[in-house]
Amino acid sequence: MGFIKKIRQNKWFSFFSNIYVIVLTVFAVWMIFFDTNSLMTHVELEKEIDKLQKQKEYLRKEIEKDKEMIRNLENDNNVEKFAREEYYFKKDNEEIYIIEHQDSIDQSKKKEEKE
């Protein structure tokens, strides 16, 4: 019994046992963790917004690259060069040789070719 009396006489116990402090604490915990507009939800949404803004910026840069490529492909010589380099197109009387370096060959493809 003496221990409980000492705790009740402590000034911090009387402060935290005050009904207003208890209600305010419960309210704060509820708003931070459990409410639909909780702090945790806001943090997750902020992370999602940051991720989407980075993706938006990346896609904007990709669009600019594509627009530049389209501008370059308006010339017929550039279209032919692009088709030859990217899709290995050739003229009727031509042969194309593709040279691959040893370190650029995928090892799994190499195994499949042997079998």
C-alpha positions as CSV (number, residue, x, y, z in Angstrom):
1,M,0.0,0.0,0.0
2,G,2.8,2.4,0.7
3,F,4.1,2.1,-2.9
4,I,0.7,3.1,-4.3
5,K,0.5,6.1,-1.9
6,K,3.9,7.3,-3.1
7,I,2.9,7.1,-6.7
8,R,-0.4,9.0,-6.1
9,Q,1.5,11.7,-4.3
10,N,3.9,12.2,-7.2
11,K,3.2,15.4,-9.1
12,W,3.6,13.6,-12.5
13,F,0.9,11.1,-11.6
14,S,-1.5,13.9,-10.7
15,F,-0.7,15.6,-14.0
16,F,-1.2,12.5,-16.2
17,S,-4.3,11.3,-14.3
18,N,-6.0,14.6,-15.1
19,I,-9.0,13.9,-17.3
20,Y,-8.1,16.6,-19.8
21,V,-4.6,15.2,-20.3
22,I,-6.0,11.7,-20.8
23,V,-8.6,12.9,-23.4
24,L,-6.0,15.0,-25.2
25,T,-3.6,12.0,-25.3
26,V,-6.2,9.6,-26.6
27,F,-7.3,12.2,-29.2
28,A,-3.7,12.7,-30.4
29,V,-3.0,9.0,-30.7
30,W,-6.3,8.6,-32.6
31,M,-5.5,11.4,-35.0
32,I,-1.9,10.2,-35.6
33,F,-2.5,6.5,-36.1
34,F,-6.2,5.5,-36.5
35,D,-8.1,8.3,-38.3
36,T,-8.8,8.1,-42.0
37,N,-6.8,11.3,-42.4
38,S,-4.1,10.2,-40.0
39,L,-0.5,11.3,-40.1
40,M,0.6,7.9,-41.3
41,T,-1.7,8.2,-44.3
42,H,-0.4,11.6,-45.1
43,V,3.2,10.3,-45.0
44,E,2.4,7.4,-47.3
45,L,0.6,9.8,-49.7
46,E,3.5,12.2,-49.7
47,K,5.9,9.3,-50.6
48,E,3.5,8.3,-53.4
49,I,3.4,11.9,-54.7
50,D,7.2,12.1,-54.7
51,K,7.4,8.8,-56.6
52,L,4.9,10.0,-59.2
53,Q,6.6,13.3,-59.6
54,K,9.9,11.5,-60.3
55,Q,8.2,9.3,-62.8
56,K,6.6,12.3,-64.4
57,E,10.0,14.0,-64.8
58,Y,11.5,10.8,-66.2
59,L,8.7,10.5,-68.7
60,R,9.0,14.1,-69.7
61,K,12.7,13.5,-70.5
62,E,11.8,10.4,-72.5
63,I,9.2,12.4,-74.5
64,E,11.8,15.1,-75.3
65,K,14.2,12.3,-76.5
66,D,11.5,10.9,-78.6
67,K,10.6,14.3,-80.1
68,E,14.3,14.9,-80.9
69,M,14.4,11.5,-82.6
70,I,11.3,12.3,-84.6
71,R,12.8,15.6,-85.7
72,N,15.9,13.7,-86.8
73,L,13.9,11.1,-88.7
74,E,12.2,13.7,-90.9
75,N,15.2,13.5,-93.2
76,D,15.1,10.4,-95.5
77,N,18.9,9.7,-95.0
78,N,18.4,9.6,-91.2
79,V,15.4,7.3,-91.6
80,E,17.6,4.9,-93.6
81,K,20.4,5.1,-91.1
82,F,18.1,4.5,-88.2
83,A,16.4,1.5,-89.9
84,R,19.8,-0.1,-90.7
85,E,21.2,0.4,-87.2
86,E,18.2,-0.5,-85.1
87,Y,16.3,-3.1,-87.3
88,Y,19.2,-4.4,-89.5
89,F,17.4,-3.4,-92.7
90,K,19.4,-3.9,-95.9
91,K,19.1,-3.3,-99.6
92,D,18.5,-6.2,-101.9
93,N,22.1,-6.6,-103.1
94,E,23.7,-6.2,-99.6
95,E,24.8,-8.5,-96.9
96,I,25.0,-7.5,-93.2
97,Y,27.5,-8.7,-90.8
98,I,26.9,-8.3,-87.1
99,I,30.0,-8.3,-84.9
100,E,29.5,-9.1,-81.3
101,H,32.2,-8.8,-78.7
102,Q,32.8,-11.8,-76.4
103,D,31.7,-9.9,-73.3
104,S,28.4,-8.8,-74.9
105,I,27.1,-12.3,-75.6
106,D,24.6,-13.6,-73.1
107,Q,25.9,-16.8,-71.5
108,S,22.4,-18.4,-71.4
109,K,22.0,-18.0,-75.2
110,K,25.4,-19.5,-75.7
111,K,24.4,-22.6,-73.8
112,E,21.2,-23.0,-75.8
113,E,23.1,-22.8,-79.1
114,K,25.4,-25.6,-78.0
115,E,22.5,-27.9,-77.2
